[in-house]
Every structure is written in structure tokens, then in C-alpha cells.
Amino acid sequence: MRVIVGRGSVTGGVWVPSSKSLTVRALVCAALSQGESEIVNPLVSDDTLAALNVLIKLGTVIRREDDVWKVTGGKFRVHNGDLDCGESATTLRFMTALCALIPGRHRLVGGPLLSRRPIGTLVDALVKMGVKASAEKTGLPPVTVEGGDFKGGITEIAGNVSSQFISALLLIGPFAPKVVSIKLTTPLTSKPYVIMTLRCLKQFGINVHREGNMFIILRQRYQPTNIKIEGDWSSASYFLALGAISEEGVVVQNLNTASLQGDRAIIDMLRNMGARVRISGSNVAIAHGRLKAIHADLSDCIDLLPTMAVLAGLAKGTSELIGIRRARLKESNRVSVMREGLAKLGVEVGEQEDRLTIKGMNVFWKTDDEGADETLDEAPSAAEFFAGATQESINLRSHDDHRIAMAFAVLGSALGNVAISGAECVAKTYPDFWKDFQKIGGEIQIDEQQSG
């Protein structure tokens, strides 16, 4: 579908959904436990349902009751047919490792976008530990795994490609007859996601030792448990960004400010850009400040790239976003897609392999602001220009990437007259995004007939 976002004054409160990353990790840990576990407040989205459906096909019993998923694990079987992971990279990577434990032949497939995302590094690491596995398209899905020969031992894997590869190995490590040693050949990026996996393992009774650049896992048994899923900071980032461009502010609810999620870093980034931030319990209130440029390293919070790129495009001055190379391997090449989208709006963007430089449009600054740069052009501000525009909407493609679509919604709210194609892709992690966007005053028109 196509969504046209108008310039609006957003304010009010929004309750963000539960964490996708924690929901999938809890599902896998529960499936590996003998007995029944309860997952309270799981995220229900395309990605988490993909993981749930694959686990059911592999023999896990899952009962969905209101806001609780009751998972009875410990008994697996071979599924006759492909295991469809949808567009969920987390599901594909975790299930590839899990299938190494189940005797028999398994074939894991994904949708068009997932089929372009790499998995060869994980397959190679599994092969080193005795698993017969292969990626059918030179490092890309589909993946075939001959399960039952997971011996363990020492394997090596790069730490700067995808934390999901490391998490996948950590999840199955306790089942190996040999001690598992996972040696990182490069420094670890997206470290918070690995820490989240280690915390989840601990909650299910699994201990992992860290020695330098190596994770060491002894043979252990998962213990069923009850686990409550906290709010998702990645999903929250778009509403926190909306608060930063709203004079009245936005309150984002259901957030753990002590969370291990890397995207919690957006709070400090918004403060550094000049937004007003107030935290009360699980509520974070963000109000409008005159946004200024920022230098930010996104190595450990790569999913924030679209949000921060949009804010940098609206701010005063030239921002620099680094540590973004891995964003090229997401649902889309997010580095290039954000550059192209911002360029359509007249924003100067410099793209390098691991860096974006973005010259902001000074949307929230006026020439009579205290301390304003008197050397700025006297042309109308971007906000004034777009407010008076009568031309057709500026069309931005989501590239079927949920985070691109949601970030462009923030851009549209600030400037108006922005059309986002393929906007239904938000269901991957946030099915109610457009509903919540409208709830706090977001102006949208929906055309169900157009997509792309």
C-alpha cells in the first residue's frame, strides 16, 4: 500500500510493542528446554510468527493465550518440506543452527529479501563443528542442514558481520558432546545483541564463559522458565524522533531504560541533538529542541541508522554517522536507500562504505534564533518551502524495508506531502505502526491499491 504523510503536529502517548529480538530468543530457548515455559507479552508480528511457525513444524508445542505463549519444548522432529522463515533473518539464522541438533535433512528457505541476505559465515562455522550444511547460492539461502552430527569443539567466526551468527552458535552450544569454543576473528560489533542472548541463556539456566575473544560453553541442559518481554527500543525510536520534532512532545511508554538493547542509545543521541528528554519509570517524554548536527557511531545500534539519518536531514549543520557498513546487508541497503530518499528532498548526503555525512535542512531554526548562523542563505527554510508547496507528493520507496518506511514517516510528519510506497512492510516488526502514528496526530492518507 501507499501512505501519504502530511505535515502534522504530533503529541500524546504511545505504547510501543514488545521486543522482536527478545521474543525470538525466548522462543528458541523455550523450545530447547524440557518442559513448559511461558513467554509473557511476546511481540506478535511477521518476524516472530515466522519463528513460531518453524518451531511448530519442528515439533515444539506452542499455545497462544491472550498475552502469553506457553511453549513445551525438548522434543523435535524432522519436517517433511521446506521450513519457511519468511523475511526474518533472525529466524533463518537461529533455525539453521537449531536444525543441526535434529537428525535428518532440513531445508530452510526465505522470501525474496531474505534470500539476498548472507548466511555463509554461519554455515562455515557449523561445518567446522561437524555439521553437514550448505548454502545453495554461494553463501545465500536456501540452506540445507543434515542434522544430528553436531560435535562441538573449536570454531572461528568474524565478529563484525552479524551478531546473529554468534548468537545462533551460542544457543546450540550446550548440546555438543565436546566443549564448544567460539573464537572471534575480528572485534565484536552489535555487542548488545550478543549480551541479550547471553542474558536470555542465563534465564534458561545456561552459563557461557568469556575468555578474551572466545566464548566457551560446556554441555548443559536448558531449564524451562517464565520470561516477560520488554518494549522494543528499535520500534520506539520512530516515536522518540517524532517527539524531537514536536513542540508539545510525545510520551513513549513500555520502555525499560536499563535495557540491554543497543538502540536505547537513541536517548543520549537525541539529547546531544538538542531534544528535551524526561524519564519517569517506563515512560520517556521527548519534546522539541532545535535539532543540531551530531557525530554518532552506530556500530552497536545499527538499526538506528534510518531514524538518525532522518533527524540529521532535518537538523542544523552537518552530521556524520559512522559504523554503518552492516546496514547494507539488512532488508535493503539502508545506507544507499537513506541517501537516495534524503537526496530527493534536496538534502546533501555524502556516502562512503562505512559513513554518511548529511547536511541538514535547518528545519527548526529561524534566522532570528539566538546564536543563529548569520551566514546562512536567506532562502526560505525547508519547512516553509514544503508548507507552501502545492506540487504532487514526493514519492519515497520503502524497498519493502520496515525500518525505512517508519523512518520516512518521521520525515513526512516534519515536511509534509511525502508518499511512502510499500508501507505495509511495517508488519514485519510493528503491525500497528500506522494506527499508533495516527493516534498521536500523524496525518496520513492510505491508498491500498498502490504498493512497490
Secondary structure by P-SEA (a helix, b strand, c coil): cbbbbcccccbbbbbbbccaaaaaaaaaaaaacccbbbbccccccaaaaaaaaaaaaabbbbbbcccbbbbbccbbbbbcccccccccaaaaaaaaaaacccccbbbbbbcccccccccaaaaaaaaaacccccccccccccbbbbcccccccbbbbbccccaaaaaaaaaaccccccbbbbbbcccccaaaaaaaaaaaaaaabbbbbbcccbbbbcbbbbbbbbbbbccccccaaaaaaaaaaccbbbbbccccccccccccaaaaaaaaabbbbbbcccbbbbbbccbbbbbbbccccccaaaaaaaaaaacccbbbbcccccccccccaaaaaaaaaaaaabbbbbbcccbbbbbccccccccccccccccccccccaaaaaaacccccccccccccaaaaaaaaaaaaacccbbbcccccccccccaaaaaaaaacccccccccccc
